[in-house]
Amino acid sequence: MIEAIGLTKKYGGKPAVDNLSFTVRPGIVTGFLGPNGSGKSTTMRMILGLTRPDSGTILVNGVPFSQHSNPLGALGASIDAKSGHPGRTAFRHLQAIATTIGIGTARIRTVLDMVGLSDVADRRIGGFSLGMSQRLGVATALLADPANVMFDEPINGLDPDGILWMRNLVKKLAAEGRGVLLSSHLMSEMAVTADHVVVIGRGRLIADEAISSLIHRGKSRGVLLRTPRGDELGQLVRSAGGQMSSGPDESLRVDGMTAAELGDLAAVHRIPLHELIPVRASLEEAFMELTADSVTFSGR
């Protein structure tokens, strides 16, 4: 478990993170979302002790990260895919870290195999692609078999197979009982990977809830339906103040009415409905609505 309690960090007198609190619980994947400049990277660095908060507390399994006798066993992290020395091989990179915490060669070989880098273990990492570097960062994070993991944009540079591998790995780590904090700008991927989301904007907490709840909070995008009496229902919809148009795959779309209102209207007039589907916002749309007032960098 990772607990951030009242974190505040200022640069030049302005808060990058402002009284931020959230918890990463074991057994689930927690997505960490926010626009560019929202304070995500600063928060992740504070969790690792790389940046000191001006106020607030960070606990990893109930203890500050720096006070763990085996910190890499408490929290494994990958926040910079290109952080390794370019002259070292993948194996030597991991070995240098493993030596400091008493981990042997067998575990190095195991994590290299887990991330699919066994065949390039003796290649210098300066020649690695971004995707390969991401995999090495994951191997580094998992080296001490940590109770919690934290990944910042881990699918950048991965091909479709790599993205699927990363998604399955993250879910597997959570299923094993670990706390998982995952930052990504790819909302479509976050929607199928995360169970819970923490959303921040300009350093402040905006949302901390199940991902299904966040999506449900997004504005309705209309209702899709199928009926053999579309013209008749269309007239009734317009009389009720709604609008009907063509939807995908020969369905009909109604805006300005809820699914319940449409169902009641059709029932009163004995119009059969073969399908009635509320169209809700996607995670990306819900995120954009939620953070509209928190975007620091935007184009006009």
C-alpha positions as CSV (number, residue, x, y, z in Angstrom):
1,M,0.0,0.0,0.0
2,I,1.2,3.5,-0.9
3,E,-0.3,6.4,1.1
4,A,0.1,10.0,0.1
5,I,-1.2,12.3,2.9
6,G,-1.5,16.1,2.4
7,L,1.5,16.4,0.0
8,T,2.5,20.0,-0.9
9,K,5.4,21.0,-3.1
10,K,6.2,24.5,-4.3
11,Y,8.5,25.8,-7.0
12,G,9.1,29.5,-7.1
13,G,6.4,30.1,-4.6
14,K,3.8,28.3,-6.8
15,P,2.4,24.9,-5.8
16,A,3.2,22.0,-8.1
17,V,1.4,19.7,-5.8
18,D,-1.2,21.2,-3.4
19,N,-2.4,19.3,-0.3
20,L,-2.7,16.0,-2.3
21,S,-3.9,12.8,-0.6
22,F,-4.7,9.4,-2.1
23,T,-4.0,5.7,-1.4
24,V,-2.8,2.9,-3.7
25,R,-4.4,-0.2,-2.3
26,P,-3.0,-3.8,-2.8
27,G,-4.7,-6.1,-5.3
28,I,-5.9,-3.4,-7.7
29,V,-4.4,-1.3,-10.5
30,T,-4.6,2.4,-9.7
31,G,-4.4,4.7,-12.7
32,F,-2.7,8.1,-12.1
33,L,-4.1,10.7,-14.5
34,G,-3.7,14.4,-15.1
35,P,-2.9,16.9,-17.9
36,N,0.7,17.8,-18.6
37,G,2.0,19.9,-15.8
38,S,-0.6,18.6,-13.3
39,G,2.0,17.4,-10.8
40,K,2.1,13.6,-11.6
41,S,5.9,13.4,-12.0
42,T,6.5,15.5,-9.0
43,T,4.3,13.3,-6.9
44,M,5.9,10.1,-8.1
45,R,9.3,11.5,-7.4
46,M,8.2,12.4,-3.9
47,I,6.9,8.9,-3.3
48,L,10.4,7.6,-4.1
49,G,12.1,10.3,-2.0
50,L,13.8,11.9,-5.0
51,T,12.0,15.1,-4.3
52,R,11.2,16.3,-0.7
53,P,7.7,17.6,-0.1
54,D,7.4,20.9,1.6
55,S,4.7,19.3,3.8
56,G,2.8,16.1,4.0
57,T,3.7,12.4,4.5
58,I,4.3,9.4,2.2
59,L,4.0,5.9,3.6
60,V,4.9,2.7,1.8
61,N,3.3,-0.2,3.7
62,G,3.1,2.1,6.7
63,V,6.7,3.3,6.6
64,P,8.4,6.1,4.8
65,F,10.2,4.7,1.7
66,S,13.7,5.8,2.9
67,Q,13.3,4.0,6.2
68,H,12.7,0.6,4.8
69,S,15.6,-1.9,5.4
70,N,14.8,-3.2,1.9
71,P,13.2,-0.3,0.0
72,L,13.3,-2.0,-3.4
73,G,11.4,-4.9,-1.8
74,A,8.7,-2.4,-0.6
75,L,8.4,-0.4,-3.8
76,G,9.8,-1.1,-7.3
77,A,9.5,1.7,-9.8
78,S,10.2,2.7,-13.4
79,I,9.9,6.4,-14.0
80,D,12.6,7.0,-16.6
81,A,13.1,4.4,-19.3
82,K,16.5,5.8,-20.3
83,S,18.0,6.1,-16.8
84,G,20.6,3.3,-17.2
85,H,24.3,3.8,-18.0
86,P,24.4,3.4,-21.8
87,G,27.7,1.6,-21.7
88,R,26.4,-1.3,-19.6
89,T,24.7,-4.4,-20.9
90,A,21.2,-5.2,-19.7
91,F,22.6,-7.9,-17.4
92,R,25.3,-5.7,-15.9
93,H,22.7,-2.9,-15.4
94,L,20.6,-5.2,-13.3
95,Q,23.6,-6.8,-11.6
96,A,24.8,-3.4,-10.4
97,I,21.5,-2.9,-8.6
98,A,21.1,-6.4,-7.4
99,T,24.6,-6.4,-5.8
100,T,23.5,-3.5,-3.5
101,I,20.6,-5.5,-2.1
102,G,22.0,-9.0,-2.1
103,I,20.2,-10.4,-5.1
104,G,21.9,-13.2,-7.0
105,T,22.2,-14.0,-10.7
106,A,19.2,-16.4,-10.8
107,R,16.8,-13.6,-10.1
108,I,18.4,-11.4,-12.7
109,R,17.9,-14.1,-15.3
110,T,14.3,-14.5,-14.1
111,V,13.3,-10.9,-14.5
112,L,15.1,-10.7,-17.9
113,D,13.0,-13.6,-19.0
114,M,9.8,-12.1,-17.6
115,V,10.2,-8.9,-19.7
116,G,11.4,-10.7,-22.9
117,L,15.0,-9.5,-22.8
118,S,16.9,-12.7,-22.3
119,D,18.2,-12.8,-25.8
120,V,19.7,-9.3,-25.6
121,A,21.0,-9.5,-22.0
122,D,24.5,-9.0,-23.2
123,R,23.8,-6.0,-25.4
124,R,24.7,-2.5,-24.3
125,I,21.6,-0.6,-23.3
126,G,22.7,2.6,-25.1
127,G,21.6,0.9,-28.3
128,F,18.2,-0.2,-27.0
129,S,15.0,1.1,-28.6
130,L,12.6,3.0,-26.3
131,G,10.4,-0.1,-26.1
132,M,13.4,-2.3,-25.0
133,S,14.4,0.4,-22.5
134,Q,10.8,0.3,-21.1
135,R,11.1,-3.5,-20.6
136,L,14.4,-3.1,-18.9
137,G,12.9,-0.5,-16.6
138,V,10.1,-3.0,-15.7
139,A,12.8,-5.6,-15.0
140,T,14.6,-3.2,-12.7
141,A,11.4,-2.4,-10.8
142,L,10.6,-6.1,-10.3
143,L,14.2,-7.2,-9.4
144,A,13.5,-7.3,-5.6
145,D,10.0,-8.9,-6.0
146,P,8.4,-5.7,-4.5
147,A,5.1,-5.5,-2.6
148,N,4.2,-2.4,-4.6
149,V,5.1,-1.2,-8.1
150,M,4.9,2.2,-9.8
151,F,5.3,2.8,-13.5
152,D,5.3,6.1,-15.3
153,E,4.2,5.9,-19.0
154,P,5.4,2.3,-19.3
155,I,3.9,1.6,-22.8
156,N,5.6,4.5,-24.5
157,G,7.6,2.9,-27.4
158,L,6.0,-0.5,-27.2
159,D,4.5,-2.2,-30.2
160,P,0.9,-3.6,-30.1
161,D,2.2,-7.0,-28.7
162,G,4.3,-5.1,-26.1
163,I,1.3,-3.1,-25.0
164,L,-0.8,-6.3,-24.6
165,W,2.1,-7.8,-22.6
166,M,2.4,-4.8,-20.4
167,R,-1.4,-4.8,-19.8
168,N,-1.4,-8.4,-18.8
169,L,1.7,-8.0,-16.6
170,V,0.2,-5.1,-14.7
171,K,-3.0,-7.0,-14.0
172,K,-1.0,-10.1,-13.0
173,L,1.0,-8.0,-10.5
174,A,-2.2,-6.7,-8.9
175,A,-3.7,-10.1,-8.9
176,E,-0.7,-11.3,-6.8
177,G,-1.7,-8.8,-4.2
178,R,0.6,-5.9,-5.0
179,G,-0.3,-2.3,-5.0
180,V,0.1,-0.9,-8.6
181,L,0.3,2.8,-9.5
182,L,0.2,3.3,-13.3
183,S,0.6,6.7,-15.0
184,S,-0.3,7.0,-18.7
185,H,-1.7,9.5,-21.2
186,L,-3.3,6.7,-23.3
187,M,-6.9,6.7,-22.0
188,S,-8.0,3.8,-24.2
189,E,-5.3,1.6,-22.6
190,M,-6.0,2.9,-19.1
191,A,-9.7,2.1,-19.5
192,V,-9.0,-1.6,-20.0
193,T,-6.1,-1.9,-17.5
194,A,-6.9,0.2,-14.3
195,D,-9.5,-0.7,-11.7
196,H,-9.4,2.7,-9.9
197,V,-8.2,6.1,-10.9
198,V,-6.7,9.1,-9.1
199,V,-7.0,12.3,-11.2
200,I,-5.2,15.5,-10.4
201,G,-5.1,18.9,-12.0
202,R,-2.7,21.8,-11.2
203,G,-1.5,19.7,-8.2
204,R,-4.9,19.2,-6.7
205,L,-7.0,16.1,-6.4
206,I,-10.0,16.1,-8.8
207,A,-11.2,12.5,-8.5
208,D,-10.4,9.3,-6.6
209,E,-12.8,6.6,-7.5
210,A,-13.4,3.4,-9.4
211,I,-12.8,3.8,-13.1
212,S,-16.4,2.6,-13.9
213,S,-17.7,5.3,-11.6
214,L,-15.6,8.0,-13.3
215,I,-16.9,7.0,-16.8
216,H,-20.5,6.9,-15.6
217,R,-20.1,10.4,-14.3
218,G,-19.4,11.6,-17.8
219,K,-22.1,13.3,-19.7
220,S,-24.5,11.1,-21.6
221,R,-23.9,10.8,-25.3
222,G,-27.5,9.9,-26.2
223,V,-29.3,6.6,-26.7
224,L,-29.0,4.0,-29.5
225,L,-32.1,1.9,-30.3
226,R,-33.5,-0.4,-32.9
227,T,-37.2,-0.6,-33.7
228,P,-39.3,-1.6,-36.8
229,R,-41.3,1.5,-36.3
230,G,-38.6,4.1,-36.4
231,D,-40.6,6.8,-38.3
232,E,-43.4,6.7,-35.9
233,L,-41.1,6.8,-32.8
234,G,-39.2,9.6,-34.4
235,Q,-42.3,11.8,-34.6
236,L,-43.0,11.1,-30.9
237,V,-39.4,11.8,-29.9
238,R,-39.5,15.2,-31.7
239,S,-42.8,16.0,-30.0
240,A,-41.2,15.3,-26.7
241,G,-38.3,17.7,-27.4
242,G,-35.8,15.1,-28.4
243,Q,-33.9,14.5,-31.7
244,M,-33.5,11.3,-33.7
245,S,-30.8,10.6,-36.3
246,S,-29.1,7.6,-37.9
247,G,-26.7,5.7,-35.7
248,P,-24.1,3.1,-36.4
249,D,-25.0,-0.2,-38.1
250,E,-28.5,0.8,-39.1
251,S,-29.4,1.7,-35.5
252,L,-31.2,5.0,-34.5
253,R,-29.7,7.6,-32.2
254,V,-31.8,9.8,-29.9
255,D,-30.4,12.9,-28.1
256,G,-32.2,14.9,-25.5
257,M,-34.0,11.9,-23.8
258,T,-32.9,9.2,-21.4
259,A,-33.2,5.5,-22.1
260,A,-35.9,5.3,-19.4
261,E,-37.9,8.1,-21.0
262,L,-37.6,6.5,-24.4
263,G,-38.6,3.1,-23.0
264,D,-41.7,4.6,-21.4
265,L,-42.6,6.6,-24.5
266,A,-42.4,3.4,-26.7
267,A,-44.4,1.4,-24.1
268,V,-47.3,3.9,-24.0
269,H,-47.6,3.8,-27.8
270,R,-47.0,0.0,-28.0
271,I,-43.9,0.5,-30.2
272,P,-41.6,-2.5,-29.9
273,L,-37.9,-1.9,-29.1
274,H,-35.4,-4.5,-30.1
275,E,-32.5,-2.7,-28.6
276,L,-32.0,0.3,-26.2
277,I,-28.5,1.3,-25.2
278,P,-27.4,4.5,-23.3
279,V,-24.2,5.8,-24.9
280,R,-22.0,7.2,-22.1
281,A,-18.8,9.1,-22.3
282,S,-15.6,7.1,-22.8
283,L,-12.8,7.4,-20.2
284,E,-11.1,10.0,-22.4
285,E,-14.2,12.1,-22.7
286,A,-14.9,11.9,-19.0
287,F,-11.3,12.8,-18.3
288,M,-11.4,15.8,-20.6
289,E,-14.6,17.0,-19.0
290,L,-13.2,16.6,-15.6
291,T,-9.9,18.4,-16.2
292,A,-11.2,21.1,-18.6
293,D,-10.4,23.8,-16.1
294,S,-7.0,22.3,-15.1
295,V,-5.1,22.3,-18.4
296,T,-1.9,24.3,-18.2
297,F,-0.8,23.9,-21.8
298,S,-3.5,24.1,-24.5
299,G,-3.8,25.1,-28.1
300,R,-6.5,27.5,-29.4
